[in-house]
């Protein structure tokens, strides 16, 4: 009986894995995109792609797990101060890319402590979000292909939480109250664009040449992270000299291929159980 059950499940949910999108990401239209990250600014890895997708008629949502309320070396800033600063920085950066402010969600956990939160609670909240938004595609940190990808703590945790939530969201008997009491529906996500991957695992490159200036401008909004604001925050406005220095730092961080500005990802299509295979 157990063998028959396993075979039945395999027939119902065949293991299908695709390493390249059938339609190039630059040509996607009409999709709903959900990025799950750990901190305000974790979208820097895919900011140009998100802006391109939004401009092409897709709906882009950003969900961050923590408020980023620890990421500073400035002794004058408290956790609440920094949380508010980073929220504004994130909203300003997304605005540059044309992503609506109400498409930004923050679950409010403390920066640096994500791995110590109650996992079932966090996954439950992400599952609810996935079922509400019903994304066609999830952007998330790459948990690794074949073996675990090293990330710093919150990024590592976020990568697995995103995968675990995507898996749970498809099963109607998991977090069943969301369906029976809240009127949500089980939702299966079959496309994943994974960022901060190992270079050898990247299989998809997106040409964001038309968004070069916007990406630099958007990343420049993270004053508390890119500039002297990291150790001595004096407000969102930089001097002309420091703004120029920040733009230079960001420009050096960008990746080009044959003169074109690119963002690289590991694309995966299939059931979430096999994201790391």
Beta strands, then each sheet from edge to edge (+ up, - down):
strand 1: 32-37
strand 2: 59-66
strand 3: 104-109
strand 4: 137-141
strand 5: 191-195
strand 6: 204-207
strand 7: 255-257
strand 8: 260-269
sheet 1: 3+ 2+ 1+ 4+ 5+ 8- 6+
sheet 2: 3+ 2+ 1+ 4+ 5+ 8- 7+
end
